[in-house]
Amino acid sequence: GILRLPGTLAAALGDSHLIVLFWVLGAVWALLGAVAIAELATMLPEAGGFYVYARRAFGNGPGFVVGWSDWVNQVAAIAYAALTAAVFLGTLWPASAAAPRAVAIAIIVIFTALHWAGLRVGSTLTRIISVAVGLMLMGLVVGCYLSPAAASLALPPAPSAASLPLLSMGMLAAVVTALRSVFVTYDGWYSPIYMAEESTQPTLTMPRAIIGGTVLIAVLYVLVNMAMLRVLPLPVLAASALPAADAARVILPRGGAELVTVISLLTVLSLINATLLMTPRILLAIGRDGFFTKKAALVSAGGTPRVALGVTSAAAAGLLMSGTFEQIVAIAAVLFLLNYVSAYTALIVLRRREPALPRPYRAFGFPFTTVIVLIGCVLLWVAAIVEDQRSAWFASLLLLACAPVYAWLARRRRLER
């Protein structure tokens, strides 16, 4: 997102000050969400992510729906990221471009094998790749500030927020487009919650990881955008499909595009690695509660839930080979907001219903900060449904499919008892 979507914001907003403002607003939105989720993560430091909070607040049925949709969402992310990595790899190594889906499946298999060996391998990979990407992005920022500033040009004729009447549908559409782009780019700040059970002193590490990570990424994103705005005229930035590459070409006429391709590839590989760490923990939690095979809750000596990992990787590979891949990705773009809505609502419900539950960390500004981000998510969800009604219908059918599955699993669970 940070390598591609600054161009989308430039086209939608048409003003450099507005662009920076929207990235700051996105950071505040993510930070308000982070303080809410940090309370839940320290209050319920269990593996499984949003499923754990939904089940505690709303019961087994709604919890299963949230866990199901979250797992589908993450599997779609793995498949999409693997195919994207294959495309980037094809740019650097043309021989691999002939069969991108086969390369994508090979990437999933390789990361699955690494995670199969144990948690330490996956966590080490996360640290190495994340540090490498961060250093490369900071190198891009420094290079932009060492280069001469771009000449100021007139705004492009295409309509943007800066050139539209304040109270108009065009202005509303531009603002919604910009906000969605920013929110999608920040998405992922909650990732540590899936590993809460395996963290050392989660009551201390979870708030630091969630809130501290959000602040760090926010600073990096604002710096990257300010750097791009320095070396790329606004019309050029607005027309760019990959503005990071265009900025790199300015500071490195030779090798700039290749540098951004390497950054992009490493970023996507980092996403695959992290998501393969997180997603099996959803099945682990659901299986442990009796709503999936109990084998999903079995953990190897190295700390890996191998059955859950195998099912997740196989589902991602199967999705890649299916003809419905693009549709599932579109559905996931609607479903991911369900996680936010369920978690913020769960925090409000648990504060009222279980006030005596130990809370090593309490959300700053509750309930006002939590209500603000909850309303924002609901509005964004409505906008996403209106924008892509076909995917919204498919997402609804996918959620409805949970009902008979849950009924059968709940019956089996009762019989086993």
C-alpha positions as a Markdown table, in Angstrom:
| # | Residue | x | y | z |
|---|---|---|---|---|
| 1 | Gly | 0.0 | 0.0 | 0.0 |
| 2 | Ile | 2.6 | 2.6 | 1.0 |
| 3 | Leu | 4.5 | 1.9 | -2.3 |
| 4 | Arg | 1.4 | 2.3 | -4.6 |
| 5 | Leu | -1.4 | 4.1 | -2.9 |
| 6 | Pro | 0.2 | 7.6 | -2.5 |
| 7 | Gly | -0.6 | 8.1 | -6.1 |
| 8 | Thr | -4.3 | 7.3 | -5.5 |
| 9 | Leu | -4.4 | 9.9 | -2.7 |
| 10 | Ala | -2.8 | 12.5 | -4.9 |
| 11 | Ala | -5.4 | 11.9 | -7.6 |
| 12 | Ala | -8.3 | 12.0 | -5.1 |
| 13 | Leu | -7.1 | 15.0 | -3.0 |
| 14 | Gly | -5.0 | 17.1 | -5.4 |
| 15 | Asp | -3.2 | 19.0 | -2.6 |
| 16 | Ser | 0.1 | 18.1 | -0.9 |
| 17 | His | -1.1 | 19.4 | 2.5 |
| 18 | Leu | -4.3 | 17.4 | 2.3 |
| 19 | Ile | -2.3 | 14.2 | 1.4 |
| 20 | Val | -0.1 | 14.5 | 4.5 |
| 21 | Leu | -3.1 | 15.4 | 6.6 |
| 22 | Phe | -5.0 | 12.3 | 5.5 |
| 23 | Trp | -2.0 | 10.1 | 6.4 |
| 24 | Val | -1.9 | 11.7 | 9.8 |
| 25 | Leu | -5.6 | 11.1 | 10.2 |
| 26 | Gly | -5.1 | 7.5 | 9.2 |
| 27 | Ala | -2.4 | 7.2 | 11.9 |
| 28 | Val | -4.7 | 8.7 | 14.5 |
| 29 | Trp | -7.5 | 6.3 | 13.5 |
| 30 | Ala | -5.1 | 3.3 | 13.7 |
| 31 | Leu | -3.8 | 4.4 | 17.0 |
| 32 | Leu | -7.3 | 4.8 | 18.5 |
| 33 | Gly | -8.0 | 1.3 | 17.3 |
| 34 | Ala | -4.7 | 0.1 | 18.7 |
| 35 | Val | -5.4 | 1.3 | 22.3 |
| 36 | Ala | -8.7 | -0.5 | 22.2 |
| 37 | Ile | -7.3 | -3.8 | 20.9 |
| 38 | Ala | -4.4 | -3.6 | 23.4 |
| 39 | Glu | -6.9 | -3.7 | 26.2 |
| 40 | Leu | -8.5 | -6.9 | 24.8 |
| 41 | Ala | -5.1 | -8.5 | 24.1 |
| 42 | Thr | -4.0 | -8.0 | 27.7 |
| 43 | Met | -7.3 | -9.0 | 29.2 |
| 44 | Leu | -7.6 | -12.2 | 27.0 |
| 45 | Pro | -4.0 | -13.1 | 26.1 |
| 46 | Glu | -5.0 | -16.1 | 24.0 |
| 47 | Ala | -4.1 | -17.3 | 20.5 |
| 48 | Gly | -6.8 | -16.8 | 17.9 |
| 49 | Gly | -7.1 | -13.1 | 17.4 |
| 50 | Phe | -10.6 | -11.5 | 16.9 |
| 51 | Tyr | -12.3 | -14.9 | 17.3 |
| 52 | Val | -11.3 | -14.9 | 21.0 |
| 53 | Tyr | -12.9 | -11.5 | 21.8 |
| 54 | Ala | -16.1 | -12.2 | 19.8 |
| 55 | Arg | -16.7 | -15.5 | 21.5 |
| 56 | Arg | -16.2 | -14.1 | 25.0 |
| 57 | Ala | -18.4 | -11.1 | 24.3 |
| 58 | Phe | -21.2 | -12.6 | 22.1 |
| 59 | Gly | -21.0 | -16.4 | 22.6 |
| 60 | Asn | -20.0 | -19.4 | 20.5 |
| 61 | Gly | -22.1 | -18.7 | 17.4 |
| 62 | Pro | -21.0 | -15.1 | 16.7 |
| 63 | Gly | -17.5 | -16.0 | 17.7 |
| 64 | Phe | -17.4 | -18.8 | 15.1 |
| 65 | Val | -18.7 | -16.4 | 12.4 |
| 66 | Val | -16.0 | -13.9 | 13.2 |
| 67 | Gly | -13.3 | -16.6 | 13.3 |
| 68 | Trp | -14.6 | -18.1 | 10.0 |
| 69 | Ser | -14.6 | -14.8 | 8.2 |
| 70 | Asp | -11.2 | -13.8 | 9.7 |
| 71 | Trp | -9.6 | -17.1 | 8.5 |
| 72 | Val | -11.1 | -16.8 | 5.0 |
| 73 | Asn | -9.8 | -13.2 | 4.9 |
| 74 | Gln | -6.3 | -14.2 | 5.9 |
| 75 | Val | -6.2 | -17.1 | 3.5 |
| 76 | Ala | -7.2 | -14.8 | 0.7 |
| 77 | Ala | -4.4 | -12.4 | 1.8 |
| 78 | Ile | -1.8 | -15.2 | 1.6 |
| 79 | Ala | -3.0 | -16.2 | -1.9 |
| 80 | Tyr | -3.0 | -12.6 | -3.1 |
| 81 | Ala | 0.4 | -11.8 | -1.6 |
| 82 | Ala | 2.0 | -15.0 | -3.0 |
| 83 | Leu | 0.7 | -14.2 | -6.5 |
| 84 | Thr | 1.9 | -10.6 | -6.1 |
| 85 | Ala | 5.3 | -11.8 | -5.0 |
| 86 | Ala | 5.5 | -14.1 | -8.1 |
| 87 | Val | 4.8 | -11.1 | -10.3 |
| 88 | Phe | 7.6 | -9.0 | -8.6 |
| 89 | Leu | 9.9 | -12.0 | -8.9 |
| 90 | Gly | 9.1 | -12.3 | -12.6 |
| 91 | Thr | 10.3 | -8.7 | -13.1 |
| 92 | Leu | 13.7 | -9.6 | -11.5 |
| 93 | Trp | 13.9 | -13.1 | -12.9 |
| 94 | Pro | 12.0 | -13.2 | -16.2 |
| 95 | Ala | 12.2 | -17.0 | -16.5 |
| 96 | Ser | 9.7 | -17.3 | -13.6 |
| 97 | Ala | 7.2 | -15.0 | -15.2 |
| 98 | Ala | 5.8 | -17.8 | -17.5 |
| 99 | Ala | 3.9 | -19.6 | -14.7 |
| 100 | Pro | 3.1 | -17.0 | -11.9 |
| 101 | Arg | 0.5 | -19.2 | -10.1 |
| 102 | Ala | 3.0 | -22.2 | -9.9 |
| 103 | Val | 5.6 | -19.8 | -8.5 |
| 104 | Ala | 3.1 | -18.4 | -6.0 |
| 105 | Ile | 2.3 | -21.9 | -4.8 |
| 106 | Ala | 6.0 | -22.7 | -4.6 |
| 107 | Ile | 6.4 | -19.6 | -2.4 |
| 108 | Ile | 3.6 | -20.8 | -0.1 |
| 109 | Val | 5.2 | -24.3 | 0.1 |
| 110 | Ile | 8.6 | -22.9 | 1.0 |
| 111 | Phe | 7.3 | -20.7 | 3.8 |
| 112 | Thr | 5.1 | -23.5 | 5.1 |
| 113 | Ala | 8.2 | -25.7 | 5.3 |
| 114 | Leu | 10.0 | -23.0 | 7.2 |
| 115 | His | 7.2 | -22.6 | 9.7 |
| 116 | Trp | 6.8 | -26.3 | 10.0 |
| 117 | Ala | 10.2 | -26.4 | 11.6 |
| 118 | Gly | 9.1 | -24.2 | 14.5 |
| 119 | Leu | 8.0 | -20.8 | 15.7 |
| 120 | Arg | 11.6 | -19.6 | 16.1 |
| 121 | Val | 12.3 | -19.8 | 12.4 |
| 122 | Gly | 9.2 | -17.8 | 11.5 |
| 123 | Ser | 9.7 | -15.1 | 14.1 |
| 124 | Thr | 13.4 | -14.7 | 13.1 |
| 125 | Leu | 12.4 | -14.4 | 9.4 |
| 126 | Thr | 9.9 | -11.7 | 10.4 |
| 127 | Arg | 12.5 | -9.7 | 12.2 |
| 128 | Ile | 15.1 | -10.0 | 9.4 |
| 129 | Ile | 12.7 | -9.1 | 6.5 |
| 130 | Ser | 11.0 | -6.3 | 8.5 |
| 131 | Val | 14.3 | -4.6 | 9.4 |
| 132 | Ala | 15.5 | -4.9 | 5.7 |
| 133 | Val | 12.3 | -3.3 | 4.4 |
| 134 | Gly | 12.4 | -0.5 | 7.0 |
| 135 | Leu | 16.0 | 0.3 | 6.2 |
| 136 | Met | 15.4 | 0.3 | 2.4 |
| 137 | Leu | 12.4 | 2.6 | 2.9 |
| 138 | Met | 14.4 | 5.0 | 5.0 |
| 139 | Gly | 17.1 | 4.9 | 2.4 |
| 140 | Leu | 14.5 | 6.0 | -0.2 |
| 141 | Val | 13.4 | 8.8 | 2.2 |
| 142 | Val | 16.9 | 10.1 | 2.7 |
| 143 | Gly | 17.6 | 9.9 | -1.0 |
| 144 | Cys | 14.6 | 12.0 | -1.8 |
| 145 | Tyr | 15.6 | 14.7 | 0.7 |
| 146 | Leu | 19.2 | 14.8 | -0.7 |
| 147 | Ser | 17.8 | 15.3 | -4.2 |
| 148 | Pro | 16.7 | 18.7 | -5.6 |
| 149 | Ala | 13.1 | 19.5 | -5.0 |
| 150 | Ala | 10.7 | 19.0 | -8.0 |
| 151 | Ala | 9.4 | 22.1 | -9.7 |
| 152 | Ser | 5.9 | 23.1 | -8.8 |
| 153 | Leu | 3.4 | 22.4 | -11.6 |
| 154 | Ala | -0.3 | 23.3 | -12.1 |
| 155 | Leu | -2.8 | 20.7 | -10.8 |
| 156 | Pro | -4.1 | 18.2 | -13.3 |
| 157 | Pro | -7.5 | 19.0 | -14.8 |
| 158 | Ala | -9.0 | 15.8 | -13.4 |
| 159 | Pro | -11.4 | 16.5 | -10.5 |
| 160 | Ser | -10.0 | 16.2 | -7.0 |
| 161 | Ala | -11.0 | 17.3 | -3.6 |
| 162 | Ala | -9.0 | 20.5 | -3.8 |
| 163 | Ser | -10.9 | 21.6 | -6.9 |
| 164 | Leu | -14.4 | 20.5 | -6.0 |
| 165 | Pro | -17.1 | 22.3 | -4.0 |
| 166 | Leu | -16.9 | 21.5 | -0.3 |
| 167 | Leu | -20.4 | 20.1 | 0.0 |
| 168 | Ser | -20.7 | 17.9 | -3.1 |
| 169 | Met | -21.0 | 14.3 | -4.0 |
| 170 | Gly | -17.7 | 14.5 | -5.9 |
| 171 | Met | -15.9 | 15.8 | -2.8 |
| 172 | Leu | -17.5 | 13.0 | -0.7 |
| 173 | Ala | -16.4 | 10.3 | -3.2 |
| 174 | Ala | -12.8 | 11.7 | -3.2 |
| 175 | Val | -12.6 | 11.8 | 0.6 |
| 176 | Val | -14.0 | 8.2 | 0.8 |
| 177 | Thr | -11.5 | 7.0 | -1.8 |
| 178 | Ala | -8.6 | 8.6 | 0.1 |
| 179 | Leu | -9.7 | 7.4 | 3.5 |
| 180 | Arg | -10.1 | 3.8 | 2.3 |
| 181 | Ser | -6.7 | 3.9 | 0.7 |
| 182 | Val | -5.1 | 5.1 | 3.9 |
| 183 | Phe | -7.0 | 2.7 | 6.2 |
| 184 | Val | -6.1 | -0.3 | 4.0 |
| 185 | Thr | -2.4 | 0.7 | 4.0 |
| 186 | Tyr | -2.4 | 0.9 | 7.8 |
| 187 | Asp | -4.3 | -2.4 | 8.2 |
| 188 | Gly | -2.3 | -5.0 | 10.0 |
| 189 | Trp | -1.3 | -3.0 | 13.1 |
| 190 | Tyr | -3.3 | -5.6 | 15.2 |
| 191 | Ser | -1.2 | -8.6 | 14.0 |
| 192 | Pro | 0.4 | -9.3 | 17.4 |
| 193 | Ile | -2.9 | -10.4 | 18.9 |
| 194 | Tyr | -2.8 | -13.7 | 17.1 |
| 195 | Met | 0.4 | -14.6 | 18.9 |
| 196 | Ala | -0.6 | -13.3 | 22.4 |
| 197 | Glu | -0.5 | -16.7 | 24.0 |
| 198 | Glu | 3.0 | -17.4 | 22.8 |
| 199 | Ser | 4.4 | -14.0 | 23.9 |
| 200 | Thr | 6.6 | -13.5 | 26.9 |
| 201 | Gln | 4.7 | -11.4 | 29.5 |
| 202 | Pro | 1.8 | -10.5 | 27.1 |
| 203 | Thr | 0.4 | -8.0 | 29.5 |
| 204 | Leu | 3.6 | -5.9 | 28.9 |
| 205 | Thr | 4.5 | -6.9 | 25.4 |
| 206 | Met | 1.1 | -6.6 | 23.7 |
| 207 | Pro | 0.5 | -2.9 | 24.3 |
| 208 | Arg | 4.2 | -2.2 | 23.3 |
| 209 | Ala | 3.9 | -4.3 | 20.1 |
| 210 | Ile | 0.5 | -3.0 | 19.0 |
| 211 | Ile | 0.7 | 0.7 | 20.0 |
| 212 | Gly | 4.4 | 1.1 | 19.5 |
| 213 | Gly | 4.3 | -0.7 | 16.2 |
| 214 | Thr | 1.5 | 1.5 | 15.0 |
| 215 | Val | 3.3 | 4.7 | 16.0 |
| 216 | Leu | 6.5 | 3.5 | 14.3 |
| 217 | Ile | 4.7 | 2.7 | 11.0 |
| 218 | Ala | 2.8 | 5.9 | 11.1 |
| 219 | Val | 6.0 | 8.0 | 11.3 |
| 220 | Leu | 7.5 | 6.0 | 8.5 |
| 221 | Tyr | 4.5 | 6.4 | 6.2 |
| 222 | Val | 4.3 | 10.1 | 6.7 |
| 223 | Leu | 8.0 | 10.5 | 6.0 |
| 224 | Val | 7.7 | 8.4 | 2.8 |
| 225 | Asn | 4.8 | 10.5 | 1.5 |
| 226 | Met | 6.6 | 13.8 | 2.3 |
| 227 | Ala | 9.7 | 12.5 | 0.5 |
| 228 | Met | 7.7 | 11.5 | -2.6 |
| 229 | Leu | 5.9 | 14.9 | -2.6 |
| 230 | Arg | 9.4 | 16.5 | -2.6 |
| 231 | Val | 10.7 | 14.9 | -5.7 |
| 232 | Leu | 7.6 | 14.2 | -7.7 |
| 233 | Pro | 5.3 | 17.0 | -9.0 |
| 234 | Leu | 1.8 | 16.5 | -7.8 |
| 235 | Pro | 0.4 | 15.8 | -11.3 |
| 236 | Val | 3.1 | 13.1 | -11.8 |
| 237 | Leu | 2.4 | 11.6 | -8.4 |
| 238 | Ala | -1.4 | 11.6 | -9.2 |
| 239 | Ala | -0.9 | 9.8 | -12.5 |
| 240 | Ser | 1.6 | 7.2 | -11.1 |
| 241 | Ala | 0.6 | 3.6 | -10.6 |
| 242 | Leu | 3.8 | 2.9 | -8.5 |
| 243 | Pro | 5.0 | 6.3 | -7.2 |
| 244 | Ala | 7.7 | 4.7 | -5.1 |
| 245 | Ala | 9.4 | 3.5 | -8.3 |
| 246 | Asp | 9.1 | 6.9 | -10.0 |
| 247 | Ala | 10.6 | 8.6 | -6.9 |
| 248 | Ala | 13.4 | 6.0 | -6.9 |
| 249 | Arg | 14.1 | 6.7 | -10.6 |
| 250 | Val | 14.6 | 10.4 | -9.7 |
| 251 | Ile | 17.2 | 9.8 | -7.0 |
| 252 | Leu | 18.7 | 6.7 | -8.8 |
| 253 | Pro | 18.4 | 7.0 | -12.6 |
| 254 | Arg | 20.1 | 3.6 | -12.8 |
| 255 | Gly | 18.7 | 0.9 | -10.6 |
| 256 | Gly | 16.0 | 2.9 | -9.0 |
| 257 | Ala | 13.1 | 0.8 | -10.4 |
| 258 | Glu | 14.9 | -2.4 | -9.5 |
| 259 | Leu | 15.4 | -1.1 | -5.9 |
| 260 | Val | 11.7 | -0.5 | -5.5 |
| 261 | Thr | 10.9 | -4.0 | -7.0 |
| 262 | Val | 13.2 | -5.6 | -4.4 |
| 263 | Ile | 11.6 | -3.5 | -1.6 |
| 264 | Ser | 8.1 | -4.6 | -2.9 |
| 265 | Leu | 9.1 | -8.2 | -3.1 |
| 266 | Leu | 10.6 | -8.2 | 0.4 |
| 267 | Thr | 7.5 | -6.4 | 1.7 |
| 268 | Val | 5.1 | -9.0 | 0.2 |
| 269 | Leu | 7.3 | -11.9 | 1.4 |
| 270 | Ser | 7.2 | -10.4 | 4.9 |
| 271 | Leu | 3.4 | -10.3 | 4.6 |
| 272 | Ile | 3.2 | -13.9 | 3.6 |
| 273 | Asn | 5.5 | -14.9 | 6.4 |
| 274 | Ala | 3.6 | -13.0 | 9.1 |
| 275 | Thr | 0.2 | -14.1 | 7.8 |
| 276 | Leu | 1.3 | -17.8 | 7.9 |
| 277 | Leu | 2.3 | -17.2 | 11.5 |
| 278 | Met | -1.0 | -15.7 | 12.4 |
| 279 | Thr | -3.7 | -17.6 | 10.4 |
| 280 | Pro | -3.2 | -21.1 | 11.8 |
| 281 | Arg | -3.7 | -19.7 | 15.3 |
| 282 | Ile | -7.3 | -18.9 | 14.4 |
| 283 | Leu | -7.9 | -22.6 | 13.6 |
| 284 | Leu | -6.0 | -23.6 | 16.7 |
| 285 | Ala | -8.4 | -21.5 | 18.9 |
| 286 | Ile | -11.5 | -22.7 | 17.1 |
| 287 | Gly | -10.3 | -26.3 | 17.3 |
| 288 | Arg | -9.5 | -26.1 | 20.9 |
| 289 | Asp | -13.0 | -24.9 | 21.6 |
| 290 | Gly | -14.4 | -27.9 | 19.8 |
| 291 | Phe | -15.7 | -26.2 | 16.6 |
| 292 | Phe | -13.1 | -27.7 | 14.3 |
| 293 | Thr | -11.0 | -30.8 | 14.5 |
| 294 | Lys | -9.1 | -31.2 | 17.8 |
| 295 | Lys | -6.0 | -31.9 | 15.8 |
| 296 | Ala | -5.8 | -28.3 | 14.8 |
| 297 | Ala | -5.0 | -27.4 | 18.5 |
| 298 | Leu | -2.0 | -29.8 | 18.6 |
| 299 | Val | 1.3 | -27.9 | 18.7 |
| 300 | Ser | 4.7 | -29.4 | 17.8 |
| 301 | Ala | 7.7 | -29.2 | 20.0 |
| 302 | Gly | 8.9 | -26.2 | 18.0 |
| 303 | Gly | 5.6 | -24.4 | 18.8 |
| 304 | Thr | 3.9 | -24.8 | 15.4 |
| 305 | Pro | 0.2 | -26.0 | 15.1 |
| 306 | Arg | 1.1 | -28.2 | 12.1 |
| 307 | Val | -2.4 | -29.4 | 11.2 |
| 308 | Ala | -3.8 | -25.9 | 11.3 |
| 309 | Leu | -0.8 | -24.7 | 9.2 |
| 310 | Gly | -1.3 | -27.4 | 6.7 |
| 311 | Val | -5.0 | -26.7 | 6.3 |
| 312 | Thr | -4.3 | -23.0 | 5.9 |
| 313 | Ser | -1.5 | -23.4 | 3.3 |
| 314 | Ala | -3.6 | -26.0 | 1.3 |
| 315 | Ala | -6.6 | -23.6 | 1.3 |
| 316 | Ala | -4.4 | -20.7 | 0.0 |
| 317 | Ala | -2.9 | -22.9 | -2.7 |
| 318 | Gly | -6.3 | -24.2 | -3.7 |
| 319 | Leu | -7.6 | -20.7 | -3.9 |
| 320 | Leu | -4.8 | -19.8 | -6.2 |
| 321 | Met | -5.7 | -22.6 | -8.5 |
| 322 | Ser | -9.4 | -21.9 | -8.5 |
| 323 | Gly | -11.2 | -19.7 | -10.9 |
| 324 | Thr | -12.8 | -17.7 | -8.0 |
| 325 | Phe | -9.5 | -16.3 | -6.7 |
| 326 | Glu | -10.2 | -12.6 | -7.7 |
| 327 | Gln | -13.8 | -12.9 | -6.4 |
| 328 | Ile | -12.6 | -14.2 | -3.0 |
| 329 | Val | -10.1 | -11.3 | -2.7 |
| 330 | Ala | -12.9 | -8.8 | -3.5 |
| 331 | Ile | -15.1 | -10.5 | -0.8 |
| 332 | Ala | -12.2 | -10.3 | 1.7 |
| 333 | Ala | -12.0 | -6.5 | 1.1 |
| 334 | Val | -15.6 | -6.3 | 2.5 |
| 335 | Leu | -15.1 | -8.9 | 5.2 |
| 336 | Phe | -12.0 | -7.5 | 6.9 |
| 337 | Leu | -14.0 | -4.6 | 8.4 |
| 338 | Leu | -16.1 | -7.2 | 10.3 |
| 339 | Asn | -13.1 | -7.9 | 12.5 |
| 340 | Tyr | -12.8 | -4.3 | 13.6 |
| 341 | Val | -16.5 | -3.9 | 14.2 |
| 342 | Ser | -16.7 | -7.1 | 16.3 |
| 343 | Ala | -13.6 | -6.2 | 18.4 |
| 344 | Tyr | -14.6 | -2.6 | 19.2 |
| 345 | Thr | -18.1 | -3.8 | 20.1 |
| 346 | Ala | -16.7 | -6.6 | 22.2 |
| 347 | Leu | -14.6 | -4.2 | 24.2 |
| 348 | Ile | -17.7 | -2.1 | 25.0 |
| 349 | Val | -19.8 | -5.1 | 25.9 |
| 350 | Leu | -17.1 | -6.6 | 28.1 |
| 351 | Arg | -16.5 | -3.3 | 29.9 |
| 352 | Arg | -20.2 | -3.3 | 30.9 |
| 353 | Arg | -20.8 | -7.0 | 31.5 |
| 354 | Glu | -17.5 | -8.0 | 33.1 |
| 355 | Pro | -16.1 | -4.9 | 34.8 |
| 356 | Ala | -14.2 | -7.0 | 37.4 |
| 357 | Leu | -12.2 | -8.8 | 34.7 |
| 358 | Pro | -8.4 | -8.0 | 35.2 |
| 359 | Arg | -7.4 | -5.4 | 32.7 |
| 360 | Pro | -3.6 | -4.8 | 32.9 |
| 361 | Tyr | -4.0 | -2.2 | 30.2 |
| 362 | Arg | -7.0 | 0.1 | 29.8 |
| 363 | Ala | -7.9 | 1.8 | 26.5 |
| 364 | Phe | -7.1 | 5.5 | 26.6 |
| 365 | Gly | -10.2 | 7.7 | 26.4 |
| 366 | Phe | -12.7 | 4.9 | 26.6 |
| 367 | Pro | -15.6 | 4.9 | 25.6 |
| 368 | Phe | -15.2 | 7.9 | 23.4 |
| 369 | Thr | -12.1 | 6.8 | 21.4 |
| 370 | Thr | -13.6 | 3.3 | 20.9 |
| 371 | Val | -17.0 | 4.7 | 19.8 |
| 372 | Ile | -15.2 | 7.0 | 17.3 |
| 373 | Val | -13.3 | 4.2 | 15.6 |
| 374 | Leu | -16.4 | 1.9 | 15.7 |
| 375 | Ile | -18.6 | 4.5 | 13.9 |
| 376 | Gly | -15.8 | 5.1 | 11.4 |
| 377 | Cys | -15.6 | 1.4 | 10.6 |
| 378 | Val | -19.3 | 1.1 | 10.2 |
| 379 | Leu | -19.4 | 4.0 | 7.8 |
| 380 | Leu | -16.5 | 2.6 | 5.9 |
| 381 | Trp | -18.2 | -0.8 | 5.8 |
| 382 | Val | -21.3 | 0.8 | 4.3 |
| 383 | Ala | -19.3 | 2.7 | 1.7 |
| 384 | Ala | -17.5 | -0.6 | 0.8 |
| 385 | Ile | -20.9 | -2.4 | 0.4 |
| 386 | Val | -22.3 | 0.4 | -1.8 |
| 387 | Glu | -19.2 | 0.6 | -3.9 |
| 388 | Asp | -19.1 | -3.2 | -4.6 |
| 389 | Gln | -22.6 | -4.6 | -4.0 |
| 390 | Arg | -21.8 | -7.9 | -5.8 |
| 391 | Ser | -19.0 | -8.7 | -3.5 |
| 392 | Ala | -21.1 | -7.7 | -0.5 |
| 393 | Trp | -23.8 | -10.2 | -1.6 |
| 394 | Phe | -21.2 | -13.0 | -1.9 |
| 395 | Ala | -19.7 | -12.0 | 1.5 |
| 396 | Ser | -23.2 | -12.3 | 3.0 |
| 397 | Leu | -23.7 | -15.7 | 1.5 |
| 398 | Leu | -20.3 | -16.8 | 2.8 |
| 399 | Leu | -21.3 | -15.7 | 6.3 |
| 400 | Leu | -24.7 | -17.4 | 6.0 |
| 401 | Ala | -22.9 | -20.6 | 5.1 |
| 402 | Cys | -21.5 | -20.5 | 8.6 |
| 403 | Ala | -24.9 | -21.4 | 10.1 |
| 404 | Pro | -25.3 | -25.0 | 9.0 |
| 405 | Val | -21.6 | -25.6 | 9.5 |
| 406 | Tyr | -21.8 | -24.2 | 13.1 |
| 407 | Ala | -25.0 | -26.2 | 13.8 |
| 408 | Trp | -23.4 | -29.5 | 12.8 |
| 409 | Leu | -20.1 | -28.7 | 14.7 |
| 410 | Ala | -22.1 | -27.7 | 17.8 |
| 411 | Arg | -24.1 | -30.9 | 17.7 |
| 412 | Arg | -21.0 | -33.0 | 17.4 |
| 413 | Arg | -19.5 | -31.1 | 20.3 |
| 414 | Arg | -22.5 | -31.8 | 22.5 |
| 415 | Leu | -22.4 | -35.5 | 21.6 |
| 416 | Glu | -18.7 | -35.8 | 22.4 |
| 417 | Arg | -19.5 | -34.4 | 25.9 |
